[in-house]
Amino acid sequence: MKSAEKLTRICPLCNKAYAERPALSRTDNATFICPDCGTRQSLESIGISKDEQEKILSIMHKHYSAE
């Protein structure tokens, strides 16, 4: 039987707590990171600037919090 409790983890990159499903870091393919850092790494890999990355994350957070 699955537990309804969410496991809280600390992201080794940004040091923030998160309870969502972790992302696998693109830098070593072994470290689990928070979804936001995973998104940042993905966007960085296609050349998106840090400012634009934060704008995209902000839009994503607004969308998910509205649900």
C-alpha positions in Angstrom: 0.0 0.0 0.0 1.4 3.4 -0.9 1.7 6.1 1.7 -0.2 9.4 1.2 2.7 11.3 2.8 5.0 13.2 0.6 8.7 12.8 1.2 10.5 16.1 1.5 14.0 16.4 0.1 16.6 19.1 -0.1 18.0 19.9 -3.5 21.8 19.7 -3.5 22.0 22.6 -6.1 19.7 25.2 -4.7 19.3 23.9 -1.1 15.5 24.3 -1.2 13.1 21.8 0.2 10.8 20.1 -2.3 8.2 17.3 -2.2 7.6 16.8 -5.9 9.2 14.0 -8.0 12.9 14.7 -8.4 14.7 15.3 -11.6 17.9 13.6 -12.6 20.8 16.0 -13.0 22.2 16.4 -16.5 25.7 17.0 -15.2 26.3 13.5 -13.8 23.2 11.5 -14.6 23.2 10.3 -10.9 22.2 13.1 -8.6 18.5 13.8 -7.9 17.6 17.5 -7.9 14.5 19.5 -7.5 12.2 20.0 -10.5 13.1 23.6 -10.8 16.8 22.9 -11.1 16.0 20.1 -13.5 14.1 22.6 -15.7 16.9 25.1 -15.4 19.4 22.5 -16.6 17.2 21.6 -19.5 16.7 25.2 -20.6 20.4 26.0 -20.1 21.3 23.0 -22.4 19.4 24.7 -25.3 20.9 28.1 -24.7 18.2 29.9 -22.7 19.6 32.8 -20.6 19.2 32.7 -16.8 16.8 35.7 -16.9 14.6 33.9 -19.4 14.8 30.7 -17.4 13.4 32.5 -14.3 10.6 34.0 -16.4 9.7 30.5 -17.7 9.7 29.0 -14.2 7.6 31.9 -12.9 5.0 31.2 -15.6 5.0 27.5 -14.8 4.5 28.2 -11.1 1.6 30.4 -11.7 0.0 27.8 -13.9 0.5 24.9 -11.4 -0.7 27.0 -8.5 -3.9 27.9 -10.4 -4.9 24.2 -10.7 
